[in-house]
Amino acid sequence: MTRTVDDVNVGSLLRGWRRLRRVTQLELALKADSSARHISFIETGRSTPSRAMVLHLAEQLDVPVRERNSLLLAAGYAPSYPETSLAAPAMATLRAGLEQLLGAYEPNPALVMDGLYDVVTANRGVHVLLDGVADHLLQPPMNAMRLTLHPQGLAPRIRNLGEWRAHLLERMERQAALRSSEELRSLYDEVAAYPAPAGETPAGHGPAGAHPYALPLRIEAGGRVLSFISTVTTFNTPMDVTVSELAVETFLPADTETADALRAAR
């Protein structure tokens, strides 16, 4: 959600989230077991919501965890959700669980990204895709968007780059709309400026009957064209900002040829 100079109090912020979700004051009131009059008073600053009410409204509006802290601060309350580094001892069990999950996906490529698409960890299956990528794109923190769309990254080998590029940029736009992050907006501007292929079929308009259930990533690797379907998994009801922004992306074979090639490369 883009903030303006006027967005300085919790009422303005809540109004912005309500409009972003395309919910009326009455609809929000019904969901929150409140009244449209009370919602109106909160949004106009005539009524100050309690801490519990701020969190309750944020829950009904599906506000991201990081932005819930912003709402609380705007209302004069302390943040409710910590932001713990993945390197912290308290995250040891989580890190082990993620490594176990990625290992279980092998030989299929899978990786974990944070909220800026930096790769936190990846399994061995990802290496199948990295041949020929420029060294500077592989230096930590390796960024999945740069790695994919940069002309020295995967882009030259992606057979449906126009479709895949449009998909990734749309995904980033959706996320940027939910976060007031200058870093995320800067990343979007950077990768959107990378060279785009000319005259390619827009996303969703490929050959009839070709993977009708999802857009595939078609990429040259090991002398053949591999085809993947991407899935993204996030944590349910996260209570930490860091955890709330983690995403596990898995690339599943879209055809038997790709599945065979991954098993052979193992």
RODREN-694297 format. One line per field, with one value per residue (C-alpha): residue in one letter; x, y, z. Coordinates in steps of 0.5 Angstrom, whole numbers, plus 500, padded with zeros to 3 digits. Example, Ala and Ser with C-alpha at 12.3 -4.5 7.8 and 13.67 -1.06 7.14 Angstrom:
% RODREN-694297
code = (A, S)
x = (525, 527)
y = (491, 498)
z = (516, 514)
***
This chain:
% RODREN-694297
code = (M, T, R, T, V, D, D, V, N, V, G, S, L, L, R, G, W, R, R, L, R, R, V, T, Q, L, E, L, A, L, K, A, D, S, S, A, R, H, I, S, F, I, E, T, G, R, S, T, P, S, R, A, M, V, L, H, L, A, E, Q, L, D, V, P, V, R, E, R, N, S, L, L, L, A, A, G, Y, A, P, S, Y, P, E, T, S, L, A, A, P, A, M, A, T, L, R, A, G, L, E, Q, L, L, G, A, Y, E, P, N, P, A, L, V, M, D, G, L, Y, D, V, V, T, A, N, R, G, V, H, V, L, L, D, G, V, A, D, H, L, L, Q, P, P, M, N, A, M, R, L, T, L, H, P, Q, G, L, A, P, R, I, R, N, L, G, E, W, R, A, H, L, L, E, R, M, E, R, Q, A, A, L, R, S, S, E, E, L, R, S, L, Y, D, E, V, A, A, Y, P, A, P, A, G, E, T, P, A, G, H, G, P, A, G, A, H, P, Y, A, L, P, L, R, I, E, A, G, G, R, V, L, S, F, I, S, T, V, T, T, F, N, T, P, M, D, V, T, V, S, E, L, A, V, E, T, F, L, P, A, D, T, E, T, A, D, A, L, R, A, A, R)
x = (500, 503, 503, 502, 504, 497, 498, 500, 495, 492, 485, 488, 492, 486, 482, 488, 488, 480, 480, 486, 482, 476, 471, 466, 466, 459, 463, 469, 464, 460, 467, 470, 463, 463, 459, 460, 459, 465, 469, 468, 470, 477, 478, 477, 481, 474, 475, 482, 482, 485, 491, 486, 482, 488, 490, 483, 482, 488, 487, 480, 484, 489, 494, 502, 505, 510, 505, 501, 507, 506, 499, 500, 506, 501, 496, 501, 502, 509, 510, 507, 511, 518, 523, 528, 534, 534, 541, 539, 539, 532, 531, 535, 529, 526, 532, 533, 526, 527, 533, 529, 524, 528, 532, 525, 524, 530, 532, 527, 530, 527, 529, 527, 527, 526, 521, 526, 527, 534, 535, 536, 538, 537, 537, 542, 537, 538, 545, 542, 539, 545, 550, 553, 550, 555, 559, 557, 549, 551, 555, 551, 546, 543, 537, 532, 529, 536, 538, 532, 531, 538, 541, 547, 543, 538, 534, 538, 536, 529, 525, 518, 522, 516, 511, 515, 518, 511, 509, 515, 514, 506, 508, 513, 508, 503, 508, 510, 503, 502, 509, 512, 519, 523, 528, 523, 520, 528, 529, 522, 525, 532, 529, 523, 529, 533, 532, 525, 524, 520, 514, 513, 506, 503, 503, 497, 496, 501, 499, 492, 493, 500, 500, 493, 493, 499, 504, 511, 518, 521, 529, 535, 539, 544, 543, 536, 529, 526, 519, 517, 511, 513, 509, 510, 509, 509, 508, 501, 499, 506, 508, 515, 516, 522, 518, 512, 516, 519, 517, 519, 519, 519, 520, 516, 517, 512, 513, 516, 522, 524, 523, 528, 533, 533, 533, 539, 543, 542)
y = (500, 507, 512, 519, 525, 525, 517, 519, 516, 509, 511, 514, 507, 503, 507, 505, 498, 498, 501, 497, 491, 494, 493, 498, 501, 497, 490, 491, 493, 486, 482, 485, 485, 492, 498, 502, 508, 506, 504, 511, 514, 511, 512, 520, 520, 521, 515, 512, 504, 500, 495, 489, 493, 495, 488, 485, 490, 488, 481, 482, 486, 481, 486, 483, 482, 488, 493, 491, 493, 500, 500, 499, 505, 509, 508, 509, 502, 498, 493, 486, 482, 481, 481, 475, 474, 467, 466, 467, 461, 462, 460, 454, 449, 453, 453, 445, 444, 448, 445, 438, 441, 443, 436, 432, 436, 434, 432, 438, 445, 449, 455, 459, 467, 473, 479, 482, 475, 474, 467, 464, 457, 452, 445, 441, 441, 449, 448, 444, 451, 455, 453, 459, 465, 470, 470, 477, 474, 468, 472, 472, 475, 472, 475, 471, 476, 479, 472, 470, 476, 479, 478, 475, 470, 465, 470, 468, 461, 462, 460, 463, 469, 474, 470, 469, 476, 478, 473, 475, 483, 482, 478, 483, 489, 485, 485, 492, 494, 491, 493, 500, 498, 503, 497, 492, 498, 499, 492, 492, 498, 495, 488, 491, 495, 489, 488, 485, 480, 483, 480, 474, 471, 475, 470, 466, 466, 460, 454, 451, 445, 446, 446, 449, 449, 453, 457, 453, 456, 453, 453, 450, 446, 441, 441, 440, 444, 443, 445, 447, 449, 453, 453, 458, 456, 461, 460, 460, 465, 467, 471, 474, 479, 475, 468, 472, 474, 467, 464, 457, 456, 449, 448, 441, 437, 439, 433, 426, 429, 434, 429, 424, 429, 431, 424, 423, 429, 427)
z = (500, 498, 504, 503, 508, 510, 513, 519, 524, 525, 522, 516, 515, 517, 512, 507, 508, 508, 501, 498, 500, 497, 503, 506, 513, 514, 511, 516, 521, 520, 520, 526, 530, 531, 528, 521, 526, 530, 524, 521, 528, 528, 521, 522, 529, 533, 536, 539, 538, 543, 542, 541, 536, 532, 532, 530, 525, 522, 522, 518, 513, 512, 514, 513, 520, 519, 517, 523, 528, 524, 525, 533, 533, 529, 535, 540, 542, 542, 536, 538, 533, 534, 528, 529, 525, 522, 525, 532, 536, 537, 530, 530, 530, 524, 520, 521, 519, 513, 511, 512, 507, 502, 502, 501, 495, 492, 486, 484, 485, 492, 495, 501, 500, 505, 503, 499, 495, 497, 498, 505, 503, 497, 496, 491, 485, 484, 482, 475, 473, 475, 470, 466, 471, 472, 479, 481, 481, 485, 491, 497, 498, 492, 490, 486, 482, 479, 478, 474, 470, 469, 462, 465, 469, 467, 463, 456, 457, 459, 453, 455, 458, 456, 460, 466, 466, 466, 472, 476, 476, 477, 483, 486, 484, 489, 494, 494, 494, 501, 504, 505, 503, 499, 498, 495, 490, 488, 487, 482, 478, 477, 475, 471, 467, 465, 457, 455, 450, 444, 440, 445, 447, 453, 459, 459, 452, 450, 446, 447, 452, 454, 462, 462, 470, 471, 467, 466, 467, 460, 461, 457, 462, 461, 453, 454, 455, 462, 464, 471, 475, 481, 488, 493, 501, 506, 514, 517, 522, 523, 530, 528, 522, 519, 519, 516, 510, 508, 502, 500, 492, 489, 482, 480, 473, 469, 464, 464, 461, 466, 471, 468, 467, 474, 477, 472, 474, 482)
***
